[in-house]
């Protein structure tokens, strides 16, 4: 058989096999009816609102009152001037999420003094965002000993609020609110005021007329920065916590735990006008660095004003005072700190009224070619560091 003949036979066999396979396919796999069912044609895909329901907010919507729960997002930067007769955004409902989407609310005068003058001239200080609760129609929330009256479930993220005569964010009348990735700059009063139980993460507050960020009781602040504000960088209310945050060049205190039972951990305070870090009662300051504070001529790196505080493992260098406890302070525990080069004393603590660990004084030769001394110290000792010639 020739090669050509073999090829003809092979092709014929393949055709025969295909015919058998086609005959074996059941008729149930045949094409269905092409006539559409009766009635209107309905969409078979979900809309964007069904997938991620959210309400867009543009400049034409301002001033804006958010009176219904839901998700809202800003679509552009919005500018205001002294013709504004209300807050830019007023939230009057529980369970509101506002994503500023990287945009800003900007009061056009932009400057603390000018913003305050604009507001005072009209007897009203507009805020960028205000949480407003009608106390005439409240329902108590909380225990019998600690009712909170206000709005809950408010979340504001990803934007900037600049230059308003009042606060950037005024949230005293909300509780358990969340602020994330926000920037508050050059507002006439506080950059942000947070109600009880609130959370602030990764926010900055710069050049505001009063406090950078002020939080009421039981609040949590983490990863924030506050600098160049007219009062303190951070004011943390009773039972509040601030961690991993930085306060610099504020005219009063860097971080002020203004009530009992605050915890300040792993923070940095530098070049503030008075105290770098200050607490009152029953609080903890741990693992912080506070240097070059007291630029007004008074102040400490870390200061306890009353009693039963724990000041542990902090570094205080080149302040007016290093670690200090006020003369009426009592029962404070001061251990494992490092302090040096402070003008009016590295440790200013009345040892008869407070638990003050021994001080190990270490003198280091100011030369990179020579090591420090060999010493033995107790596990709770404080250290006093200085250079020697």
C-alpha positions as CSV (number, residue, x, y, z in Angstrom):
1,X,0.0,0.0,0.0
2,X,1.3,3.4,-0.9
3,X,1.6,6.2,1.6
4,X,-1.1,8.1,-0.1
5,X,-3.5,5.2,0.2
6,X,-2.7,4.8,3.9
7,X,-3.6,8.5,4.4
8,X,-7.0,8.1,2.7
9,X,-7.8,5.1,4.9
10,X,-6.8,7.0,8.1
11,X,-9.0,10.0,7.2
12,X,-11.9,7.7,6.4
13,X,-11.6,6.0,9.8
14,X,-11.6,9.4,11.7
15,X,-14.7,10.5,9.9
16,X,-16.5,7.3,10.8
17,X,-15.5,7.7,14.5
18,X,-16.8,11.3,14.6
19,X,-20.1,10.2,13.1
20,X,-20.5,7.6,15.8
21,X,-19.7,10.2,18.5
22,X,-22.2,12.7,17.1
23,X,-24.9,10.0,17.0
24,X,-24.3,9.2,20.6
25,X,-24.8,12.7,21.9
26,X,-28.2,12.9,23.6
27,X,-30.7,15.4,22.2
28,X,-31.0,17.1,25.7
29,X,-27.8,19.0,24.9
30,X,-29.4,20.6,21.9
31,X,-29.9,24.4,21.7
32,X,-32.9,25.6,23.8
33,X,-35.6,28.0,22.7
34,X,-34.5,31.3,21.4
35,X,-37.8,33.1,22.2
36,X,-37.3,35.3,25.5
37,X,-39.8,34.7,28.3
38,X,-42.8,37.0,28.6
39,X,-42.6,40.2,30.7
40,X,-40.1,43.0,31.0
41,X,-36.4,42.3,30.8
42,X,-34.7,42.6,34.2
43,X,-31.0,43.3,34.9
44,X,-28.9,40.2,35.8
45,X,-26.0,42.1,37.5
46,X,-25.9,44.1,40.8
47,X,-25.6,47.9,40.7
48,X,-22.7,49.8,42.3
49,X,-25.0,50.9,45.1
50,X,-25.9,47.3,45.8
51,X,-22.2,46.3,45.9
52,X,-20.9,49.3,47.9
53,X,-23.8,51.6,48.9
54,X,-22.5,55.1,49.6
55,X,-23.7,58.6,49.0
56,X,-21.5,61.1,47.1
57,X,-21.0,64.6,48.5
58,X,-19.9,67.5,46.3
59,X,-19.4,71.2,46.8
60,X,-23.0,72.0,45.8
61,X,-24.2,70.0,48.9
62,X,-22.6,72.4,51.4
63,X,-23.2,73.3,54.1
64,X,-24.3,69.7,54.7
65,X,-26.4,68.1,57.4
66,X,-26.2,64.4,57.6
67,X,-29.3,63.3,59.4
68,X,-29.6,59.7,58.2
69,X,-27.3,56.7,59.0
70,X,-25.2,55.4,56.1
71,X,-22.0,55.8,54.2
72,X,-20.9,59.1,52.6
73,X,-17.9,60.1,50.5
74,X,-16.4,63.4,49.4
75,X,-15.9,63.8,45.7
76,X,-13.8,67.0,45.7
77,X,-12.1,69.6,47.9
78,X,-14.5,72.2,49.2
79,X,-13.5,75.9,50.0
80,X,-15.4,78.2,52.4
81,X,-15.1,81.8,53.5
82,X,-16.6,84.2,56.0
83,X,-20.0,83.9,54.3
84,X,-20.3,80.5,56.0
85,X,-23.0,80.8,58.6
86,X,-23.0,77.3,60.0
87,X,-20.6,74.4,60.4
88,X,-19.4,72.9,57.1
89,X,-20.8,69.4,58.0
90,X,-23.2,68.7,60.8
91,X,-23.8,65.1,61.8
92,X,-27.1,64.5,63.6
93,X,-27.5,60.7,63.3
94,X,-25.9,57.6,64.7
95,X,-24.0,55.2,62.5
96,X,-22.5,57.6,59.9
97,X,-19.3,56.8,58.0
98,X,-17.7,59.7,56.1
99,X,-14.8,59.0,53.8
100,X,-13.2,62.2,52.7
101,X,-11.5,60.3,50.0
102,X,-8.2,62.3,50.2
103,X,-10.0,65.6,49.8
104,X,-10.1,68.6,52.1
105,X,-12.5,71.1,53.8
106,X,-10.7,74.5,53.7
107,X,-11.8,77.7,55.2
108,X,-10.3,80.3,52.9
109,X,-8.8,82.7,55.4
110,X,-6.4,79.9,56.6
111,X,-4.7,81.2,59.6
112,X,-5.4,80.9,63.3
113,X,-5.6,84.6,64.1
114,X,-7.7,85.4,61.0
115,X,-10.0,82.4,61.6
116,X,-10.7,83.4,65.1
117,X,-11.3,87.0,64.1
118,X,-13.8,85.9,61.4
119,X,-15.7,83.8,64.0
120,X,-15.6,86.3,66.8
121,X,-16.9,89.1,64.6
122,X,-20.0,87.1,63.9
123,X,-20.3,85.6,67.4
124,X,-20.1,82.1,65.9
125,X,-17.1,79.8,65.3
126,X,-17.9,77.4,62.5
127,X,-16.3,74.0,62.7
128,X,-15.3,71.8,59.8
129,X,-17.3,68.8,61.1
130,X,-19.6,69.0,64.2
131,X,-21.4,66.1,65.9
132,X,-24.7,67.6,67.1
133,X,-27.0,65.7,69.5
134,X,-30.5,66.9,70.5
135,X,-30.4,66.5,74.2
136,X,-34.1,67.1,74.4
137,X,-34.7,63.7,72.8
138,X,-32.0,61.5,74.3
139,X,-32.1,57.9,75.3
140,X,-29.5,57.1,78.1
141,X,-26.8,54.7,77.0
142,X,-24.4,53.1,79.5
143,X,-24.5,51.9,83.1
144,X,-26.5,53.6,85.9
145,X,-23.3,55.2,87.1
146,X,-22.0,56.4,83.8
147,X,-24.6,57.4,81.2
148,X,-23.3,58.7,77.9
149,X,-25.7,61.0,76.0
150,X,-24.8,61.5,72.4
151,X,-24.4,59.9,69.0
152,X,-22.6,56.7,68.4
153,X,-21.1,54.8,65.4
154,X,-19.5,57.8,63.7
155,X,-16.4,57.3,61.6
156,X,-14.5,60.0,59.7
157,X,-11.5,59.1,57.6
158,X,-8.9,60.1,54.9
159,X,-9.0,63.9,54.7
160,X,-7.9,67.3,55.9
161,X,-9.7,70.1,57.7
162,X,-8.0,73.4,57.5
163,X,-8.4,76.9,58.8
164,X,-11.9,76.9,60.4
165,X,-12.6,79.5,63.1
166,X,-13.8,76.8,65.5
167,X,-12.6,73.2,65.8
168,X,-11.6,71.1,62.8
169,X,-13.6,68.3,64.2
170,X,-16.0,69.0,67.1
171,X,-17.2,65.6,68.5
172,X,-18.0,66.2,72.2
173,X,-21.6,65.1,71.6
174,X,-20.6,61.8,70.1
175,X,-19.2,58.7,71.8
176,X,-17.1,55.8,70.5
177,X,-16.4,57.7,67.3
178,X,-13.4,56.8,65.1
179,X,-11.1,59.2,63.3
180,X,-8.5,57.7,61.0
181,X,-5.9,59.2,58.6
182,X,-7.1,62.8,59.2
183,X,-5.1,66.0,59.2
184,X,-6.2,69.1,61.2
185,X,-4.3,72.3,60.5
186,X,-4.6,76.0,61.4
187,X,-8.0,75.8,63.0
188,X,-8.9,78.6,65.4
189,X,-9.7,76.3,68.4
190,X,-8.8,72.7,68.8
191,X,-7.7,70.6,65.8
192,X,-10.0,67.8,66.9
193,X,-12.2,67.2,70.0
194,X,-13.2,63.6,70.6
195,X,-16.1,62.5,72.8
196,X,-16.0,59.6,75.4
197,X,-14.7,56.2,74.2
198,X,-13.4,57.5,70.9
199,X,-10.5,56.2,68.8
200,X,-8.0,58.3,66.9
201,X,-5.4,56.6,64.7
202,X,-2.8,58.0,62.4
203,X,-3.9,61.6,62.6
204,X,-2.0,64.9,62.6
205,X,-2.8,68.2,64.2
206,X,-0.6,71.2,63.4
207,X,-0.7,74.9,64.1
208,X,-4.2,74.9,65.7
209,X,-5.1,77.8,68.1
210,X,-5.7,75.6,71.1
211,X,-5.0,71.9,71.7
212,X,-4.0,69.8,68.7
213,X,-6.1,66.8,69.8
214,X,-8.3,66.7,72.9
215,X,-10.0,63.5,73.8
216,X,-12.5,62.9,76.6
217,X,-12.7,59.9,78.9
218,X,-11.9,56.3,77.9
219,X,-10.4,57.3,74.5
220,X,-7.6,55.6,72.6
221,X,-5.0,57.5,70.5
222,X,-2.3,55.7,68.5
223,X,0.2,56.7,65.9
224,X,-0.6,60.4,65.9
225,X,1.4,63.6,65.7
226,X,0.7,67.1,67.1
227,X,3.0,70.1,66.7
228,X,3.1,73.8,66.9
229,X,-0.3,74.2,68.6
230,X,-1.3,77.1,70.8
231,X,-2.0,75.0,73.9
232,X,-1.0,71.3,74.3
233,X,-0.3,68.8,71.6
234,X,-2.5,66.1,73.1
235,X,-4.9,66.3,76.0
236,X,-6.1,62.8,77.1
237,X,-9.1,62.4,79.4
238,X,-9.5,60.1,82.3
239,X,-9.1,56.4,81.5
240,X,-7.5,57.3,78.2
241,X,-4.5,55.7,76.4
242,X,-2.0,57.3,74.0
243,X,0.7,55.2,72.3
244,X,3.3,55.6,69.6
245,X,2.7,59.3,69.2
246,X,4.8,62.4,68.8
247,X,4.3,65.9,70.3
248,X,6.7,68.8,69.4
249,X,6.9,72.5,69.8
250,X,3.5,73.0,71.3
251,X,3.3,76.2,73.5
252,X,2.1,74.4,76.6
253,X,2.5,70.6,77.1
254,X,3.4,68.0,74.6
255,X,1.1,65.3,76.1
256,X,-1.2,66.0,79.0
257,X,-3.0,63.2,80.8
258,X,-5.6,65.6,82.2
259,X,-7.5,63.0,84.3
260,X,-7.0,60.0,86.5
261,X,-5.9,56.6,85.1
262,X,-4.3,57.6,81.8
263,X,-1.6,55.5,80.1
264,X,1.1,57.1,78.0
265,X,3.4,54.6,76.3
266,X,6.2,54.7,73.7
267,X,5.7,58.4,72.9
268,X,8.1,61.3,72.1
269,X,7.8,64.9,73.3
270,X,10.3,67.5,72.2
271,X,10.8,71.2,72.5
272,X,7.4,71.9,74.1
273,X,6.9,75.1,76.1
274,X,6.2,73.5,79.4
275,X,6.2,69.8,80.2
276,X,6.9,67.2,77.7
277,X,4.6,64.7,79.4
278,X,2.4,65.5,82.4
279,X,0.0,63.2,84.4
280,X,-2.1,63.7,87.4
281,X,-3.3,60.6,89.4
282,X,-3.1,56.9,89.1
283,X,-1.5,57.0,85.6
284,X,1.4,55.3,83.8
285,X,4.2,56.9,81.7
286,X,6.3,54.2,80.2
287,X,9.0,53.9,77.6
288,X,8.8,57.5,76.5
289,X,11.4,60.0,75.3
290,X,11.0,63.7,76.4
291,X,13.9,66.0,75.6
292,X,14.4,69.8,75.3
293,X,11.1,70.7,77.0
294,X,10.5,73.8,79.1
295,X,11.3,76.3,76.3
296,X,9.3,78.9,78.2
297,X,11.6,78.6,81.2
298,X,9.5,76.1,83.2
299,X,8.7,72.5,82.7
300,X,9.9,68.9,82.9
301,X,10.5,66.1,80.6
302,X,8.1,63.8,82.5
303,X,6.0,65.3,85.4
304,X,3.6,63.8,87.9
305,X,1.5,66.5,89.7
306,X,-0.3,64.4,92.4
307,X,-0.1,60.8,93.3
308,X,0.1,57.0,92.7
309,X,1.6,57.4,89.2
310,X,4.2,55.0,87.7
311,X,7.0,56.7,85.8
312,X,9.1,53.9,84.3
313,X,11.8,53.4,81.6
314,X,11.6,56.9,80.3
315,X,14.5,59.0,78.8
316,X,14.6,62.7,79.7
317,X,17.5,64.9,78.4
318,X,18.1,68.6,78.3
319,X,14.8,69.8,79.8
320,X,14.5,72.3,82.6
321,X,13.8,69.4,84.9
322,X,14.2,65.7,84.0
323,X,11.7,63.6,85.9
324,X,9.8,65.5,88.5
325,X,7.0,65.0,91.1
326,X,5.3,68.1,92.5
327,X,5.9,68.9,96.1
328,X,2.5,67.8,97.1
329,X,2.8,64.5,95.2
330,X,2.7,61.2,97.0
331,X,3.0,57.5,96.4
332,X,4.5,57.8,92.9
333,X,6.8,55.0,91.7
334,X,9.8,56.3,89.8
335,X,12.0,53.5,88.4
336,X,14.3,52.5,85.5
337,X,14.5,56.0,84.0
338,X,17.5,57.6,82.2
339,X,18.0,61.3,82.7
340,X,20.8,63.8,82.0
341,X,21.7,67.3,81.2
342,X,18.6,68.9,82.7
343,X,19.0,72.4,84.0
344,X,17.3,72.3,87.4
345,X,17.9,68.6,88.2
346,X,17.7,65.2,86.5
347,X,15.3,63.9,89.2
348,X,13.3,66.3,91.3
349,X,11.4,63.9,93.6
350,X,10.7,64.0,97.3
351,X,11.9,60.5,98.4
352,X,10.1,60.7,101.7
353,X,6.7,60.8,100.0
354,X,7.4,58.7,96.9
355,X,8.9,55.3,95.9
356,X,12.1,56.4,94.2
357,X,14.6,53.8,93.1
358,X,18.3,54.5,93.7
359,X,20.1,56.6,91.1
360,X,23.2,55.2,89.4
361,X,25.3,58.1,88.2
362,X,27.3,57.4,85.1
363,X,30.0,59.7,83.6
364,X,31.0,59.1,80.0
365,X,34.1,60.4,78.4
366,X,33.0,62.5,75.4
367,X,35.1,60.6,72.9
368,X,34.1,57.9,70.4
369,X,37.4,56.1,71.0
370,X,36.7,55.3,74.6
371,X,34.0,53.1,76.1
372,X,31.8,53.9,79.1
373,X,32.5,52.7,82.7
374,X,31.8,49.3,84.1
375,X,29.1,49.4,86.8
376,X,26.7,47.3,88.8
377,X,23.1,48.5,89.3
378,X,19.9,47.1,90.6
379,X,17.2,46.1,88.2
380,X,14.9,49.0,89.3
381,X,17.6,51.7,89.4
382,X,17.2,55.1,87.8
383,X,20.2,56.4,85.8
384,X,21.8,59.8,85.7
385,X,23.9,60.4,82.7
386,X,26.5,63.2,82.1
387,X,29.6,63.8,80.0
388,X,32.9,64.3,81.7
389,X,36.1,65.7,80.2
